[in-house]
Structures are given as C-alpha cells and as structure tokens.
C-alpha cells in the first residue's frame, strides 16, 4: 500500500470515528416500516428499500417490489472527500460511508438525511400522487432530489447511477444517450423484446429512463461504463468525461453535478422512470399512457417531468399535510402512519391510459395489476378492497377501473350468469376470458360489482354512467336473488382459505349488493329482498350462533366465526341493510377472538388481513375500531418484515411462522382499503376545493 492510500485510510478512519462519536443512532419517523417506497408509480416502476437496511443506508440495496435487487447509487464529494450516501454495497476505493441521521416517510415522500463531514445531505425520493391531474399521475417517472448544505463553505459534487437491473434482464441491453438542451437523458432498452413480456413481474418491452438537468448553480456531466471506472472517475475528479451510447453487460449510466462552493442549501434532481409506448393490451388494442397525448416520446416526457417538479412537489406537500391532518382527526396518529405508508402502494398498481392509435384523451381507461398474488388485470375483488382510497381522493377512479370490465361484459363474450373475476390472467393483457375460464367467485364478484357501481354513483353524483349499464347489471342482481342466500360451495375473495358453501359473510355481501342495486335504480323489490336476507341472517339467526353473540363462518357451524368486513359498505353508503345491532354484536365479539397479534380472518386460519381489519374497524363503534388500527400499526412497526406492506400476516404463532410475520402477499393495491375509516368522513375529501 502506497503512502497516499495509507494516509487516506487513516483519514477515513478518523472521519468515521468522529461521525460515530458525534452522531447517535438514527431516528425513524413516524416509524421504521417493513419497506420504504422510493420510486413507486405503476406496476413496472416500483422500487423499494427494505426497512432493515436503512441503518446502513450507504450500503443498502433497493429492490423491485418482487424482491429483485436494483442498482441505484448516490455518492457525493465534499472538499475532495467522497462519501457513499445510498445504494453502494461495494464501496469504491478512497471513499467514506456517510452516517444516517434520520429517515422519514409521508404519503408521497421518503426522505433520508445523512452527515458527511461538514456537509449534510437530504435524499428526497418523491413519487407524485396526483388524483385530479391525469398527465401528472400517468407520467411513469419518480424524483430523487438531493439537498446539500454545509456548516462552512464547501466544494460539493453529487453523483448517481443506475444499470440494467431496471430492465428485468442482463446482457441484452441497448443504451441511448441524449442531450436535450440542459437535460441529459439515458435510455436502456432490451434488444428484440416481445411487447407485453415480463420476467418475474418486471417489464421487458419498455425503456428505463434516467435523467437530470443542469441548473444555474451546477455543471452536469455524464458517462456510461463499468461501475468501477465511472464511479472511480467521479471519486478522483468530481466530474464525468461525457455521455455515450456504448453499453456492456452490467455497466452503469452515471450523472454528476458540480455545485461548486456551497454554504446555503442547494439541490439537484434526478428522474428515474420506465416508459412503455404500448402499456396495456385491451382486447387486442394497445392502450398508452395518458401523458403521451402531449409528450409522445421518453425525452420530451421526462423533460416535462423535470419542468413540473415545483408543481408536483407543491401538490405532494398539500396532499401529505391534508391527509395527515384528516387521518389524525379521524382516528389518531397510528392511523395516519398506516395511510401514509399505504398511499403510494395503492396508486402504484395502476396505469392511466388512452388509445395508442388516436391518443384521444376523452377515452380514458384505468388498469390495475393484482400485484403479488396472481397478476390478473382489474380483478373485481381487488378493486373492491382498494376502493376506499379512490373514494377519498377521487371517486372517478372507481368508474375508470370498472369501465374496462363493464365494456367487456357488455360485449356478451362472457356468458356465465355471474360477474367475471378479472379481464385478463396476466397483466398487461386485458384480453378477457372468452373461454369462460376465469377463476369462479360467483356471489363474490357479482355483489362486488353492484356495490362498486353504486359507490361511484353516490360519491360522484353521476347517475348517468350507472344508467347506461342498467340492462347489463339487472341479470346480475337477479342472480343474487336466486343464489345470494343459499349458495353452493364456492370461493370468496379470500380464496386461499378454500371454498365453502353457505358462507355468512358472503351472504352479507349479497344482501348489501341487492340493497345497493335497488337504491341505485329505485327498484324497491331488490332493496326489500336484501333486507329480507339480512333479517334471515341476523334476526332469525341463520348466520349467527344460538346466543346471538357473533356471525358464523358457515350456517349451522356453531363453533365457527368470521370477520364480517362486508358490513362496511352498508355502513359507508347508509344502505341500512343490517340493523346497527348486528355491527355492535360483531364488534364486541372481535375482542374475544383477538390472538397475539390481531383478529384472525375466520376460524379456519391463523392469519388476518389488514384491509379487512380496517373494513371491520370502520363498521364497528369506538374501541373496536382502535383495536384493529393498533394491530395493523403494530404489524408494520414490529421489525419482523422487510417487504412492501403485506396485507396478510400471522396473528398467532403457527407452523407458518411467528405471530406478526407477513405471509405470501406484498405490495398489493388492496392497502387502499386502509382508507375505510377516513372514507366515513366523506368522498373526495382531499380535493383542493374542500
């Protein structure tokens, strides 16, 4: 080892020891979650950082929602000393790891603050959520803004890079570098990729876009090449030698800003994204992102995205503040913590689309991926648990998610007498099920659809949309009349628990669905039948135990019980299908069945579901609501999990694991159901006009 390297090693050791002595343990606000959303905009731009890696942030490795490692490095030089800030598991020679001070998340931001010598850096990962702006919501990009400040005037340079891990494969990557005015854009694509193809849930047919823009206070340079050479050049000089389109397997594409001398806080912004011209295959026709009507190519789109930073940041600040205030007022700070962690995940499962050929912005359809479970398109029993977030933030999304389903059903190609489960087996192919082979959940999906259509109609005041589908929906209501109370063995939404005949909670949903249909179209016959079903299930005891202490999982099984989350839309929509005494009965019973970490879904299983817990809590008075909120909050803060918000977890120890551990599901949009309590305050309550 030469004398220069020995000296540098000693300086590094001194810096590290000084930082550790001065800085205590990092703080996490409001909690340290299982995983932090860092770039979450749609099913294919979904990057997360496991919570258990944050304490050593400089060496942490971000991941795609499904668990694949993603390369995304951030380094900074302070007076010629290079600090690793984020995503550098193999530190370059002659670098020092910065020290994490704190980590914070809101509904739209994840922010990490680090100390690096005399400088402080704040890494602000912003994934905009823009319920009323279809351009902003559909743009498939996310921001990373690095804020830098110094105790004294310091020379600072900031660097970031990504690689082909974002493309879903290795070895077939083609790079393109573009200078568009003050903006440098790298695009990474997969050679000869098949349209709509995936590899372990990552899209293969689009373009990874990584971009930044020089400012009045920064000089921007770029380069592609091996991580060792590109990062090494930044470490040695603080600048890069120039962008090119050359790319070899495992290369990085890097961008570096030289801020010069910094005394007051300055910032630079990077954009990361994944564009697909053809986003969704809807019945053989390509749908594309709404934004492409105005910004048709990746360079113009990311250019606008960078232009829009101030507007997106201002809207995000407003949403974060309003959502926090409303959630705390509705149910306390623990509830606010849950909603903040749920927001990007729910919105990050959808694509807002228009026709790829006409780019007609009057023809909007929204598609949702059933992330993590089986990848279906617009699954009705996934839209149903997710709907409260859209009810609260923009009810139009309920209509826009249902429209592709109703349009398909209206073609007559689905010939079963009940509602289809989904409109495509594998996202983004929304090609329907002309072969009639969709997963059968007859009563579940039929009642879901009727409830959802009425929910939109009531929340928006738009009755015309429901009226155009009246003739389509009428036979489905008739199906529930015949099959909603006395039902053969079948699956419900929690299909992992298996099929069962005469499920009480499913019959509750059928009753509520009939009441909703009757209200929607002023057909009292259906409302009356829904209430007759309610009377049979509750007053006459068909669905309760003999002592009328709780609803049963299955008629006649006195040793069984269930979480009756399907009472929730009856409460939300003021349908009065069931009397208040039914909810009060069930609310009292939940306390008697709570296990170590929560209330089981039903008497068959050792696990519960967070969406249904909050549905049940929202339809329960007082302390029972708080019981469910406290249990969900304990689950996301217990330190046992490290994946994006899982909605199913063990509530008691079992052969599957320890109480509090998530099982099977992660990153699913059903966390939109956590907004069930807030939805009781009204629809569209985060609108700027409120």
Secondary structure, 3 states (H helix, E strand, C coil): CCHHHHHHHHHHHHHHHHHHHHCCCCEEECCCCCEEEEEEEECCEEEEEEHHHHHHHHHCCCEECCCCECCEEEEEEECCEEEEEECCCCCCCCEEECEEEEEEECCCEEEEEEEECCEEEEEEEECCCCCCCHHHHHCCEEEEEEEEEECCCEEEEEEEEEEHHHHCCCCCEEEEEEEECCEEEEEEEECCCCCCCEECCEECCCEEEEEEECCCCCEEEEEEECHHHHHHHHHHHCCCCCCCCCCCCCCEEEEEEEEEEECCCEEEEEEEEEECCCCEEECCEEEEEHHHHCCCCHHHHHHHHHHCHHHHHHHHHHHHHHHHHHHHHHHCHHHHHHHHHHHHHHHCCEEEEEECCCCCCCCCEEEEECCCCCCCECCHHHHHHHHHHHHHHCCHHHHHHHHHHHHHHHCCCCCCCCCCCCCCCECCEECCCCCCCCCCCHHHHHHHHHHHHHHHHHHHCCCHHHHHCHHHHHHHHHHHHHHCCCCCCECCCCHHHCCECCEHHHHHHHHHHHHHHHHHCCCHHHHHHHHHHHHHHHHCCCCECCCCCCECCECCCCCCCECCHHHHHHHHCCCCCCCHHHHHHHHHHHHHHECCCCECCECCCCEEEHHHHHHHHHCCCCHHHHHHHHHHHHHHHCCCCCCCCCCEEECCCECCECCCCECCCCCCHHHHHHHHHHHCCCCCCCCCCC
